[in-house]
Amino acid sequence: MLALGWGVRYNVHIMKSMSATDARKQLFKLIEQAGKPGACIEITHGGVSKVVVMPTEDFEGWVETLEVMASPGLLEDIQEGLKEVRSGKTTSLETVKKQLKL
């Protein structure tokens, strides 16, 4: 298990490794297997790892985490916001709607 940043955790397991030739022959099976949460399938070419196929939702989570980690101060802002929530410093949705005139 890999823990990133502010508590986002991803379980990533290379379930299977297959050649590009086999991946091409079994494309629909590959899509089905790699579409399961936490699944990763390594595709090799010439015996060398070239790509990993994983569920879109998992990939989007990785991208979001990397964006947070790359944004100076954003991680600290998130942590500060979480502290405020834990201490009860929150604003109701109705109050926010009124303030924004929604």
Residue pairs with C-beta under 8 A, 6 or more apart in sequence:
1 9
1 10
1 11
2 9
2 10
2 12
3 9
4 10
4 65
4 69
5 65
5 68
5 69
5 75
6 68
6 75
6 78
6 79
6 82
8 61
8 65
10 38
10 58
10 61
10 62
10 65
11 38
12 38
12 40
12 54
12 58
13 38
13 39
13 40
14 40
14 41
14 42
14 52
15 33
15 39
15 40
15 41
16 33
16 41
16 42
17 41
17 42
17 43
17 44
17 49
18 26
18 30
18 41
18 42
18 43
18 44
19 43
19 44
19 45
20 43
20 44
20 45
20 50
23 30
23 41
23 43
23 53
30 41
30 53
31 53
33 39
33 41
34 40
34 41
34 53
34 54
34 55
35 55
36 55
37 55
37 57
37 58
38 55
38 58
39 54
39 55
39 58
40 52
40 53
40 54
40 58
41 52
41 53
41 54
42 49
42 51
42 52
43 49
43 50
43 51
43 52
43 53
44 50
68 74
68 75
68 78
69 75
84 90
